[in-house]
Amino acid sequence: MARALAPGATVTLEFTVTNTGDISGTQDITLEASNGATQTVDQVTGLTVDSGNTSSPLTLTWDIPSDQALGVYTLCVETAD
């Protein structure tokens, strides 16, 4: 999905992280914005994930700085695994 956004705007992503494996632990989740150079714009650290197909709803937000360079940005949600 593509959207035209302006500096000073806010982008909110709502999603669910599901552990389909059999190992419990913690995960760091990051929201990255990239237009050639990648920057982390929001993150959740130490999210507890239980084994057995459990899910955690999350929200990450990018408050676009007023001096953010104009251009096309790709947003990506990343985890360590």
N, C-alpha and C positions, 0 to 999 in steps of 0.2 A: 504494500500500500504506500503510495506516495502522497505527501502533503506539503503544501507551501507554508513555511513557517518563517516568522520574522524574529530578529533579535529581540529579547525581552519576553518572548512567548514561553509557554510551558508545554512539554510533551510528557504524557503519562502513559505507561505501558502496564497493563494488568495481565497477569499470566499465572500459570500453575506449574510448579516443579513437582515431578512425580518420580519417586524412587521405585524402579521396577526390579531392583536387585534384592539380594538377601543380606546386604551389609548395611548396618546403621553407621551414622557418623555425622559430620558437619560439612557444609559446603559454603564457599563464598560465591556470591552471584554478582556480576558486574554488568552495567549498561555502558556500552561504548558507542561513541559517535565518531565516524570516520569520514573524511573527505580527502584521503591521501595520507593524512596523519591521524593516528588514533588517539583519542582521549577518553579516559574513564570519567563519566558524568554522574554516576550514582552507583551505589553498591550496598549489598547486604552481606555482612560477614558473620560466619559461624551459624548459619541456618542449620538446625538439627533436622536430619532426615532419617526416619525410621525405616527399617526393612519391611518388605511385604506389601509393595504396591501402594504406599501411602503418598498423599499429595499435600502440598503447601501452597495456598494462594499467596501471591506477592504483587506488590506494586513498586515500580521504579519510575523516577521522574527526572527529566532534564529541564532545569530552569535555564533557558538559553540566555547567556550573558548579553547585555546590550551592546557590547563591542565584539560579539562573535562575527567572524568573517562570513559574508554571504556565500552561498554555494549549495551544492547537493551533498547531503550527509546520509550515510548508511548507519542505522542503529542496529546494534547486535547485543543480545543477552548472552553472556558467557558463564560457564561454570568450569571448575577444575577438571571435572570428569564428564 
